């Protein structure tokens, strides 16, 4: 990649070097080191540089010039240092193997032949057949000035990347000439074109109404009172009915003291009552705090206590023992006789809290993110505009209220006259049931986590469960080839990748897959900012990095959450002042996600800078799981990691070191953790080690942690399968769990299984049985032995595997639902 340095720039650089007793090539090398430093973040750098041999010889030797680029040093200082480092490198030859791994740099002056009348001399570029390392910068100074070539390994860099690097180098040269005493970390690096693209993407605006979300809903209810607003297995509610019930709920809550900045818990499964409860809290002026009834009681109590909840709306008072409850039954008994119209003036303002959503915390204590009404309204309007929602559409909600992606399925339709379909957990996990619902009701839109969707994809009914118009995928990283194949399979349906931490109010970036079908990416990019949001990629000093360079994603704009509830120190660390061109008093949220900009300005996700991850769409902080493990009196130390020993199969694995002479099994530790964290955070495997492996510095050596399949697992493998059906079921387990260690009496959920893997197992067992199998029946029969007996009995249920107390919260909740269904079925037959 060839480029030229203007004569005036070269002259200024030469003068800059002369002040330090250096030559032009020292300055060019110093700026090259700045480029490498700004690209990589490394301060200790080494470059392979060819140097002339002894005087009077034509020999040349290549040495490694080592230099340190500290962020606070200016270019004058760095040039002096590089000059000294280059001189000392002559006497310290480097091994050839080291030189091959270093970036290269060379500078040579073409011989001057002199002026001959009518003759112009030139020297052709020598063809490049190889370079030292993957990248090299080569300069030639001739009569026409200084020209440069950026040489790159084609199997590592593409021409577009090389062109950007050359432009970045020239930008640094100009910045150095303008202010050589400016810290090298602050020298301008982005090109004008890059700055313009970023400004355009961050400058998209949308008008925001000065109102709360429940006021948006009330306006819609006035426009379409008889349209269906919500639909679930237990019936429908029109906008008129939903508004009236929510008003009655609000009236009751106000009598109980609910108002602005007060919190109300909502603990129930998806259904009509959940939406009434949510809108009732907002109309009363309060903020709702979603709770999962399947979570351990200890976690629910931790959240309720931290959120200072006084009232919990639920369907089962046992889920909020010790708290004042409002129990909503199917007949709305507690609301009868209350005014169905809203008699109160607006109880809350846009700046008041709308909800508190609790996410995993590194200390073991969940942290509550406070989202205000103005942010909720801002996200709703922004996503409506970005997704092109131009009228009433039906949305399927398949996630719990405790996951903020539920907001995407609730708020846009309720403010545009759409219809929210609240699919029960068993419908959301069972591909056949979900397909029946989506086709019967002609559902337009679906938002879903990629791992959830991929689990359903094994079904022959997969095409039937996809929405008609809009599929939004979000919650974790997605494979790009899978996503493009998905878009091609449903050309009538627009597929979007949607990204955003809870702290930015649900989502902040989107990517329309159909616009990039020919792109060759591995992981799906996360896109460009929603209206009224800004995305910045910065280095460790908080300065913007150019396109293609990895950095931390900082998010700004009007949709940033207020902060963490009663955690001022965490709020101050995560929400920092906007120094990147935002309004006065503006803030930026440090996501902790490492990203880079692609050529069109969209962002690609690369990983995390901490131990926070997304598993099946849920945020998981490994430190919270470690804290739960170490709370056991027998555990001296614990470490939790995400392993991907099989490509595409990411699993949470826990390692525990016990305090001698205590002895405790991995199964007991798993039960201990299960009682303290949400089901999605329970490790798939727990290994008890004699000692955690350590590095020479005394830190846990994560690279030395044993692979679960090669170590002692969660318990001994019991009896091998007997009979053909047991052997077929056991083989299905091995394929789903990716392990050979399967016994007939092990519990599926104790050996690494979870709900999405059970969906995959369901499809495999249906192939074995040659008939449909209810997912709920697999929740009831969770061992190879009882599943084989169930299949052999043709669907008649033998005794369940475990008594209720031994089951997990997830199993108990679904078992309770199954029992209700069986009672209802018997009632119809009677």
Steps between C-alpha positions, in 0.01 A plus 500: 500500500691805370466855626699822488605746768458862386825695477390758756409225747835325448684828552314568824571147624866540415510821705322323787765228501790744479394649833580164655810431291302243302452429131174483305490122519506518881190721492321272253584199717378678814164580336476137383544391861224742603272340240576150632447621858166660419387190310600244762508687830845353566774725636806274457555461127767356274542552127729314258720760328773432240817698565821550302801292605848622578630806320638426155295181458178432312373260763169555675364347819153506651464586868210532742456859613324486835334809636237589757209721401341639813165681456620823663820542296505757218650445157812708571582269792416188303720596204796548734431164661464321165830647380675362809322164479594460132866569580507243778322241282807478275696333777221265608416262217164327522431134409356450153186338643426813702547727198247299301239571765559877507350775285755628250631848418752614243626828359744551214615796298518452126843590350514841333643478147481870438327698233563397139359717220180347364520197727272419797605220732267266692534179698232233463348343812645159567233229501404389854510124548512490881517726803628460850194443719146571385547874451788720383547865411751576228622852409710625209629857481565611143519818298119525497469473877424220743273216395381220718359152460299311757577134446261243647445126510194432286391209717479733801390840364282599208572797270229715662663457841839588355360814336351609832831441678685712243248783544529475879879528472474811284246649743747443786778668301284810446404506869867471600594795282216709646592434864811286565478568873154348529485160675520224240184341642313822419626551144219502246467155343155476344471618143252770404291238321483283814406795720229601252353146489495471879336843533230403250422170673495664843297795378173325413221667696135423570240720667406388851166579664521648848290231665512172687446161342159447655389826342616369161292189564195702605514699178504176304212359706294807409578447129433124483289406804351183349820357349655204680796616708618177662436134430607198702380148569253631755330744261526849357464860613408789275665838545184622678499200737873515565488873573206457738660214693831688522312803638340280764838353585649852527220612731571209735874566495456870576298403807794285606734800475647449155613816324801650323831334588334214689556144386251218448598139439338295221545127548302290255525308176418654162131567454232769494533565872869584462424781252219636719739501797773677303276776365332536838834569667592760238159669522535518880828683445721220626781292355453130442760244613464173307564176688514149364287260707742222395795674665617378841317670786829637631567686174146641488532619858837662425346697213187600691708620793749694289224660290311598818183344366194546719240320288526199269240422234486124448278205423641285781566675834753230591742655249514819711478365852558773757390785272166669450346346191230582249383167361353518151279203421342415168175673600672826604329470839722748681427770240122472491309812600793732442475789251578392146590853392814680614387766745847616597712761331822356352669342801847491348716706269742397224792529742345254748604135511299259284667172595793345686656202329749293696804359323777271614759663729869412538483511881221243513240771559270580205497867400184686405505720189260794529331590170290815492183565302677731257753228416227240462307731266823594319591137431146416394483781246855438374448129438164566331675734258803275439296183443259680272188427704245707310177363647345240730703179503472190717802404714581172674654531845698185584727627778434573868441854621831479687684516165492850352455369147138451610463878472544474121207259477277703734542874459513557121176309430314652797579851374416434132177302526668164464424172673731336756496120500615369836627150434532280806835349585398158368380654174824699463715188547291256298550557127177326400286697745669825412454431128130427554456830684698710251311356201155503661532864603716618205753670729699776327802554725724302732798595714704204622847404619710317237563194718125468561426524129772250409360251750163524327661467157542124537124462464335418169254779586769768523385691191148519647611668822674791329311831488347646186674839486771565759750281686720674758790295637689621805640421840828334402747471214375324185670310222483709182465212256208364703336841507535560124368151427205582721430822310522322164257234622236765584539775237156636592616563859759763593765367740678738737786444741436713810756585769490688825574470871221553753670826600426648156128409523462167323690566177713763332628350171335315212615333180266422210625162379348529151722800426821297548425154359822489298727600790753242617496525879533235770299659778198712417575873541286682755425794274458875528337721765126550538372858462605724792781262595874523443765228485869571556792257480787613723843390616620462858543879519138557397592638156326389180675231300485481120301253293618140531671552837368327812383715790238521772148600399366809676135589450346845531164657435162558655424133567769438763350370823514709816752263658512225761254509787674600824842421347649846447856370472404259223300769322793742506737237363270385218335830400773753427492862374468534123827649372441390140280777371177438690282769657604677818435269793471200269616156602652194337446142613807278502365172365815294560448350154794497260398587144643640177352703218456342161552689175141630491512618862298216651644327805625144542500337844834344601457409868492630857761676708369335819335171600148600399345294222167420338373141515173418320417871500547550876776714644729291719777633718731212581597671824146462631516124447842490667358692796217248530747212497736650755208567734501125568695437818701219344627700201834674540522637147304489176530614144230498232580514129325470167637211296446429134674164467258417219455784246169677554437335839570763766465366853545644845736274697577543870816379678508480877788443744391373841632587844657185648393276655151575372350278233205604289377374165459703185127419509469657843681812381271523198195482726654770719547728198155418360342633820676836461507596134257502209466174304684640198804567720540145637821353353453214255789320673659533842838341568653452844881527485765423757640845426442769244797525262707813554742702290850581634349832616242324714198569279260232379641354180183477292683335212586208730143435615402147396255433218177378664482180294848404620438580865276375778155632421191578696469151638564138422349355186241246615375188326541478123190491281319170456282414205470662159282796602726595793803475271334729242401752768850490651652561156275804455624630838863449394445697181316785671728524806813421297629249751542124517437495876127425509329272752137396506410661834675836469284813493524688171528835680773373732738399220507821299151512350286811479168592341636569151697174496181324607335643188777341291457173689126515430563506125739204520265291714213573265710343226560198724132464590362587158238729656464840665609536863385776732789703640325505836516121512878522471507747788316234700722213391858620530706179498584259222314221681170687545513659155550155345213364708281791393579437132443126538164564670382695199459824692348369823685664786688274743600638836704823480873493569518720806277631776410873478760611755781341301404666175634835391281810495480474122366143513253574781350798316441298185376198694244721672384629161480141370285394794264791435468395137425139595234611748342721235511212251331264747235766566416519129465120481276496808 
